[in-house]
């Protein structure tokens, strides 16, 4: 058996099965009961130390142009 043929059959069967099981396992792990608090904490991490919005830099506020 040629190496290419062997690798092709391996990828078409066992590797496909392994990747499918990995994907399903990750979906079960992400949507498991009790993970909502962990995911919410990860989503809010960028806002953890914010007290108030910072100043708006000059020229960054969109508005009508004065060129017309």
C-alpha positions as CSV (number, residue, x, y, z in Angstrom):
1,X,0.0,0.0,0.0
2,X,1.3,3.4,-0.9
3,X,1.9,6.0,1.8
4,X,-0.5,8.5,0.3
5,X,-3.3,5.9,0.1
6,X,-2.7,4.8,3.7
7,X,-2.8,8.4,4.9
8,X,-5.9,9.2,2.8
9,X,-7.8,6.3,4.2
10,X,-6.7,7.2,7.8
11,X,-7.8,10.8,7.4
12,X,-11.1,9.7,5.8
13,X,-12.0,7.4,8.7
14,X,-10.2,7.6,12.0
15,X,-9.1,11.2,12.0
16,X,-12.6,12.3,10.9
17,X,-14.0,10.4,13.7
18,X,-11.5,11.8,16.2
19,X,-12.2,15.4,15.1
20,X,-16.0,14.9,15.3
21,X,-15.7,13.5,18.8
22,X,-13.4,16.4,19.8
23,X,-15.9,18.9,18.4
24,X,-18.9,17.3,20.2
25,X,-16.9,17.1,23.4
26,X,-16.1,20.8,23.2
27,X,-19.7,21.7,22.6
28,X,-20.7,19.6,25.7
29,X,-18.0,21.3,27.7
30,X,-18.9,24.8,26.6
31,X,-22.7,24.4,27.2
32,X,-22.4,22.3,30.4
33,X,-24.5,23.3,33.4
34,X,-22.7,25.7,35.7
35,X,-20.4,27.2,33.0
36,X,-22.5,30.4,32.5
37,X,-20.8,32.2,35.5
38,X,-17.3,31.4,34.2
39,X,-18.2,32.6,30.7
40,X,-19.8,35.7,31.9
41,X,-16.7,36.5,34.0
42,X,-14.5,36.0,30.9
43,X,-16.8,38.3,28.9
44,X,-16.7,41.1,31.5
45,X,-13.0,41.0,32.2
46,X,-12.2,44.0,30.0
47,X,-14.7,46.1,32.1
48,X,-13.5,44.9,35.5
49,X,-11.5,48.1,36.6
50,X,-13.6,50.7,34.7
51,X,-14.9,53.5,37.0
52,X,-16.1,55.8,34.3
53,X,-15.5,56.4,30.6
54,X,-12.3,58.2,29.7
55,X,-12.1,61.5,27.9
56,X,-12.9,61.5,24.2
57,X,-9.9,62.5,22.1
58,X,-10.2,65.6,19.9
59,X,-11.3,64.9,16.4
60,X,-12.6,61.5,17.0
61,X,-16.3,62.5,17.4
62,X,-18.1,62.0,14.1
63,X,-20.1,64.9,12.9
64,X,-20.7,67.1,9.9
65,X,-17.6,68.1,8.0
66,X,-16.7,71.8,7.7
67,X,-15.2,71.4,4.2
68,X,-18.5,72.0,2.4
